[in-house]
Amino acid sequence: MVEKQRAADAAQRTVDELREAYGPPAERGMTGAQSETYETALRASRDLAREVQTALSEYAKDTGRPRTEIEAEVGEAAAEPQET
């Protein structure tokens, strides 16, 4: 789950970087390529976030632990620097 969370976080950072580079989608006209790149990144970010949420819910159900507790642990672990 930690790796999934890291992937979701990285995907969201990409969306944020594209929004910073291109401007907010509703405020500024993007080129076709920019719009496609942004939309693809946004879909990937949402899909990964959904996968994390599903995994958290399933794990909480399987272990009987509070979901919020597991989510906090995964978030903290994902924020720690990765060992190489």
C-alpha positions in Angstrom: 0.0 0.0 0.0 2.9 2.3 0.7 4.2 2.0 -2.9 0.7 2.6 -4.2 0.4 5.7 -2.0 3.8 7.0 -3.3 2.7 6.4 -6.9 -0.5 8.3 -6.2 1.4 11.2 -4.6 3.8 11.3 -7.5 0.9 11.4 -10.0 -0.7 14.2 -8.1 2.6 16.2 -8.1 2.7 15.8 -11.9 -0.8 17.2 -12.2 0.1 20.1 -9.9 3.3 20.8 -12.0 1.3 20.7 -15.2 -1.3 23.0 -13.8 1.5 25.4 -12.7 3.1 25.3 -16.1 -0.1 25.5 -18.2 -2.3 27.5 -15.9 -5.7 26.4 -14.5 -7.6 24.5 -17.2 -10.7 26.7 -17.0 -8.8 30.0 -17.0 -6.4 29.7 -19.8 -6.6 28.0 -23.2 -4.4 25.0 -23.4 -3.1 23.7 -26.7 -4.5 20.3 -27.8 -1.4 18.6 -26.7 -1.2 20.3 -23.4 -4.9 19.5 -22.7 -4.3 15.9 -23.6 -1.2 15.7 -21.4 -3.0 17.3 -18.5 -6.1 15.2 -18.8 -4.1 12.0 -19.0 -2.1 12.9 -15.9 -5.3 13.8 -14.1 -7.0 10.5 -14.9 -3.8 8.6 -13.8 -3.8 10.5 -10.5 -7.5 9.8 -9.9 -7.1 6.1 -10.8 -4.1 5.7 -8.5 -5.9 7.5 -5.6 -8.9 5.3 -6.1 -6.7 2.2 -6.0 -5.1 3.3 -2.7 -8.5 4.0 -1.2 -9.8 0.6 -2.2 -6.7 -1.1 -0.8 -7.0 0.8 2.4 -10.7 -0.2 2.8 -10.0 -3.8 2.0 -7.1 -4.1 4.4 -9.1 -2.4 7.2 -12.0 -4.8 6.6 -9.6 -7.8 6.6 -7.8 -6.8 9.7 -10.6 -5.3 11.7 -8.5 -2.2 12.3 -9.8 1.4 11.9 -9.3 2.6 8.3 -8.2 6.1 9.5 -5.4 4.5 11.5 -4.2 2.5 8.6 -4.4 5.5 6.3 -2.3 7.6 8.7 0.3 4.9 8.9 0.5 4.4 5.1 0.7 8.2 4.6 3.5 8.6 7.1 5.4 5.6 5.6 4.9 7.0 2.1 6.3 10.4 3.1 9.5 8.9 4.4 12.5 9.0 2.1 12.9 5.8 0.1 15.8 3.6 0.8 17.9 2.8 -2.3 
